Amino acid sequence: MAVDLIEEIPELSEVLSGRIKADALLKEVIEDLRKVSTQLDDISITASERAEWAHIKSELVNELRRMVKRDPHSISN
């Protein structure tokens, strides 16, 4: 499953898509989000592993939100 930024964080997807090529840290966080999503797609993991991966995914999404808020030029409102 590919990470769908529009589905994950619709309010930031446009800003993130526009910055991903120029921001190495942002690119790294999104790649980590993709890896976590792949882990969550694995039906062989246990419920506790799934819960841990879900928590990591939540933290990555929150970090993306914080990254956008730190850059005043990226907020279009």
C-alpha positions, 0 to 999 in steps of 0.5 A: 500500500502506498502512502496516500497523503490526501487520505492520511493528512488531507489538510496538509497533502498539497503543502507536503507534495509541493515540498517533498522534492526540496526538503530531505528531512520531509522526504525521509519522514514520508519514506518512513511513513511508507515503510510503516504502512507496508508493515501494517499491510502485513497480515502475519504480524501480531495484534501487539505488533500492529498496535505498535506500528499504528502508534509509530504511524500516528507519530510520523503523521504528527511529525509531518504536521509539526514540520509544516507548522514550523515553516510559515511559508508552507501554510496557505491560510 
